[in-house]
């Protein structure tokens, strides 16, 4: 692939060598959002196009709203790494990956500029329309790789995206005292794990609140109840998860 026409009309093109053919499914049915976690957009763009890095994304959205496409949507970019969602392990084949320029938690983690988010929404809506991607299939890197990744993080405006038909959102109740903690066991823990798995997270249903469960609960909170993401299941977390499942189920029905 020496060059290509952008899939998104507003994108610049800078070709990355880091890609391959999609496997199964052959067409994307989800969008995964990341932050770059580097000190500058220029450095991130260069890294995503460097063969040494062995990483890439389909798109990069700069802080000023510029969109750069590096891999065709028909191809498999290398953005998700070891990950899963709804039991599917090859997220790179299933998704379009979008890197959003932000230095991340290691470098101060500033808010995402309004013009950048405006471009992210326009890009995602265009991808969503062309590939008929369901709203709930717009997720965070931290959702598909909990514990290993925390981006785009708790400051990302998921509510704003959900209003634009990208992702799902319910207004969470204020955080409260946890009722399920690491070391807990029994039917309530099994129910929590089952709900998280039904929503899409890769979690084993053991009935024991083990470290893996704590990691997944924290990832869920960071996205859907960012007031507190300690990995402990309080009534707010449980209520938010139940209402999201009901909302996704209603949309599917």
C-alpha positions, -999 to 999 in steps of 0.1 A, spaced: 0 0 0 20 30 -13 -9 54 -9 -46 56 -7 -76 79 -8 -89 88 27 -120 70 38 -131 101 58 -134 131 35 -118 155 60 -87 135 67 -51 141 56 -32 109 47 1 97 61 6 61 54 18 38 82 35 5 73 21 -11 104 -10 -30 92 -23 -63 78 -54 -79 64 -85 -81 85 -92 -117 97 -126 -124 112 -148 -104 109 -136 -90 76 -155 -57 82 -153 -35 113 -183 -36 136 -169 -15 165 -148 17 171 -121 18 198 -110 51 211 -75 57 226 -54 86 238 -18 88 225 -1 92 259 29 110 244 41 146 249 32 159 215 9 150 186 38 152 162 57 125 182 27 103 183 20 106 146 57 97 139 56 67 162 24 53 147 41 55 113 74 41 124 80 4 114 100 0 146 70 7 168 48 -21 153 18 -1 164 -7 20 143 -42 32 142 -66 40 114 -69 76 125 -52 102 146 -71 133 158 -49 162 168 -57 188 194 -66 214 168 -91 190 153 -70 179 123 -76 142 113 -49 121 99 -56 87 84 -27 62 85 -43 28 77 -73 21 54 -104 10 71 -104 -21 49 -71 -31 66 -63 -42 102 -44 -16 122 -24 -26 152 -39 -5 180 -57 -27 205 -31 -53 215 -42 -81 237 -79 -74 242 -114 -88 240 -151 -77 239 -181 -99 239 -158 -129 238 -141 -118 206 -103 -117 210 -91 -101 178 -103 -66 184 -79 -53 157 -98 -72 131 -132 -62 145 -126 -24 149 -116 9 136 -90 24 159 -88 61 166 -59 77 185 -68 111 201 -38 133 209 -35 138 246 -4 133 268 -23 112 292 -19 104 328 19 102 326 21 138 314 -5 158 333 -36 145 316 -53 178 304 -89 181 293 -96 173 256 -101 205 236 -136 212 223 -125 214 187 -107 181 190 -139 164 204 -160 180 176 -137 163 151 -138 130 169 -176 130 169 -177 139 132 -152 111 123 -169 85 145 -204 93 130 -190 90 95 -174 56 103 -206 45 122 -228 53 93 -207 36 66 -202 4 86 -235 4 105 -219 3 139 -242 2 169 -239 30 194 -228 5 222 -200 -7 200 -181 26 205 -158 18 234 -126 27 252 -92 10 249 -96 5 287 -128 -14 281 -113 -40 258 -80 -42 277 -89 -35 314 -60 -32 337 -35 -31 309 -48 2 295 -66 31 311 -72 54 280 -88 76 269 -96 79 306 -120 95 330 -118 130 315 -129 119 281 -164 133 274 -184 101 269 -217 118 277 -212 142 249 -204 114 225 -234 94 236 -257 124 229 -243 122 194 -252 85 191 -217 72 199 -215 49 229 -241 46 257 -245 67 288 -268 69 318 -265 95 346 -249 77 375 -259 82 411 -233 96 434 -206 72 445 -214 55 478 -199 30 503 -189 -2 485 -210 -33 491 -188 -57 472 -151 -57 479 -121 -79 470 -124 -111 489 -162 -112 487 -178 -143 473 -212 -157 466 -243 -151 444 -240 -113 444 -204 -114 431 -215 -140 405 -243 -117 394 -219 -87 391 -195 -107 370 -223 -120 348 -236 -85 342 -201 -73 333 -196 -102 309 -230 -96 294 -222 -60 288 -190 -70 269 -161 -72 293 -137 -101 293 -142 -115 328 -145 -151 342 -176 -158 363 -161 -174 394 -184 -160 422 -152 -146 439 -142 -110 439 -107 -117 427 -81 -92 415 -93 -97 379 -128 -86 389 -114 -56 407 -96 -46 375 -127 -49 353 -149 -30 378 -124 -2 378 -123 -1 340 -162 0 339 -162 29 365 -135 49 347 -157 49 316 -193 49 329 -190 62 365 -158 83 366 -165 101 399 -146 72 415 -129 42 399 -114 23 428 -126 -12 416 -150 -16 445 -186 -22 436 -209 3 454 -246 8 448 -239 35 422 -217 12 402 -242 -17 403 -272 6 394 -253 22 365 -244 -12 351 -280 -25 354 -294 6 337 -268 4 309 -277 -32 303 -313 -23 301 -306 5 277 -285 -17 254 -311 -44 255 -339 -20 247 -319 -7 217 -312 -42 205 -349 -51 208 
